[in-house]
Amino acid sequence: MSFLPASDVFRVLADPTRRALYERLATEGELSVAELTAGAGVSQPAVSQHLAALKGAGLVGEQKSGRRVIYHVDPDGLRPLFDWVTHYAVFWRDRFDALEHTLDEMED
């Protein structure tokens, strides 16, 4: 499976409406467009466009059930973000370790 660059996933989730839709799916589970539109503060066509962006980024998947389309979070879609955070966590941990070592040497 190929993943989008982390910058693309960040861009998609930067939109507050898309992020709210993603968070609802993550906390409430599988939902239809109609269910997501209720309380979203935007029209059904806008919700559908936001879902298309989330789906294009690999963050959500869909399952068709008759005329209904049910959306769910695809946890693999967050892999680029996890990889990015992991890379920089190691980066900062190494720098803080070096700083701590330097400060310890200064005290001696």
Secondary structure per residue as TSV (DSSP state, phi and psi in degrees):
chain	resnum	aa	ss	phi	psi
A	1	M	-	360.0	134.0
A	2	S	-	-100.8	143.3
A	3	F	-	-113.3	153.2
A	4	L	-	-70.5	156.9
A	5	P	-	-62.4	150.8
A	6	A	H	-55.1	-35.7
A	7	S	H	-61.0	-35.7
A	8	D	H	-70.1	-39.0
A	9	V	H	-66.8	-42.5
A	10	F	H	-58.4	-42.9
A	11	R	H	-61.6	-44.3
A	12	V	H	-64.3	-43.4
A	13	L	H	-78.9	-8.8
A	14	A	H	-68.3	-26.3
A	15	D	S	-73.2	124.3
A	16	P	H	-62.3	-33.9
A	17	T	H	-68.6	-43.8
A	18	R	H	-63.9	-42.5
A	19	R	H	-61.8	-40.7
A	20	A	H	-65.7	-40.6
A	21	L	H	-63.6	-43.7
A	22	Y	H	-61.6	-44.6
A	23	E	H	-63.4	-38.0
A	24	R	H	-63.9	-44.3
A	25	L	H	-63.1	-37.8
A	26	A	H	-67.9	-35.7
A	27	T	H	-93.6	-34.8
A	28	E	H	-96.6	-14.5
A	29	G	-	91.4	-156.5
A	30	E	S	-67.2	132.9
A	31	L	E	-141.6	150.8
A	32	S	E	-86.0	170.0
A	33	V	H	-59.9	-42.2
A	34	A	H	-61.3	-43.5
A	35	E	H	-65.4	-38.9
A	36	L	H	-70.1	-32.8
A	37	T	H	-67.3	-37.0
A	38	A	T	-62.3	117.7
A	39	G	T	85.8	0.5
A	40	A	T	-80.9	-21.0
A	41	G	S	79.1	7.6
A	42	V	S	-135.8	165.9
A	43	S	-	-71.3	164.8
A	44	Q	H	-61.6	-42.0
A	45	P	H	-61.8	-35.5
A	46	A	H	-66.7	-42.3
A	47	V	H	-60.6	-43.4
A	48	S	H	-61.3	-39.8
A	49	Q	H	-65.8	-41.9
A	50	H	H	-65.0	-39.7
A	51	L	H	-64.6	-37.1
A	52	A	H	-62.5	-39.8
A	53	A	H	-66.2	-43.0
A	54	L	H	-64.1	-40.4
A	55	K	H	-67.0	-42.5
A	56	G	H	-61.6	-29.6
A	57	A	T	-84.7	-3.1
A	58	G	T	79.0	13.9
A	59	L	S	-86.1	-26.5
A	60	V	E	-132.9	155.1
A	61	G	E	-121.6	169.7
A	62	E	E	-134.9	154.0
A	63	Q	E	-135.3	125.5
A	64	K	E	-87.6	133.3
A	65	S	E	-132.0	90.9
A	66	G	T	67.8	-126.2
A	67	R	T	-86.6	-12.7
A	68	R	E	-85.7	144.6
A	69	V	E	-117.4	124.2
A	70	I	E	-105.2	129.2
A	71	Y	E	-103.9	148.2
A	72	H	E	-145.7	157.9
A	73	V	E	-72.7	137.2
A	74	D	-	-105.8	102.8
A	75	P	G	-60.1	-26.8
A	76	D	G	-64.2	-21.7
A	77	G	G	-64.2	-23.0
A	78	L	G	-85.7	-4.9
A	79	R	H	-52.9	-43.9
A	80	P	H	-59.6	-34.6
A	81	L	H	-71.0	-41.4
A	82	F	H	-61.2	-43.7
A	83	D	H	-62.2	-42.3
A	84	W	H	-63.7	-48.3
A	85	V	H	-63.3	-41.9
A	86	T	H	-60.8	-43.9
A	87	H	H	-57.7	-48.1
A	88	Y	H	-77.7	-24.1
A	89	A	H	-64.6	-42.5
A	90	V	H	-65.6	-43.6
A	91	F	H	-55.1	-51.8
A	92	W	H	-71.4	-37.3
A	93	R	H	-60.0	-44.6
A	94	D	H	-62.4	-40.1
A	95	R	H	-68.5	-40.1
A	96	F	H	-67.5	-37.0
A	97	D	H	-61.9	-42.6
A	98	A	H	-64.9	-41.1
A	99	L	H	-63.0	-44.5
A	100	E	H	-60.4	-43.4
A	101	H	H	-61.3	-43.9
A	102	T	H	-63.0	-43.8
A	103	L	H	-65.0	-38.9
A	104	D	H	-62.2	-41.6
A	105	E	H	-66.1	-33.6
A	106	M	H	-68.5	-30.8
A	107	E	H	-73.6	-26.4
A	108	D	-	-76.0	360.0
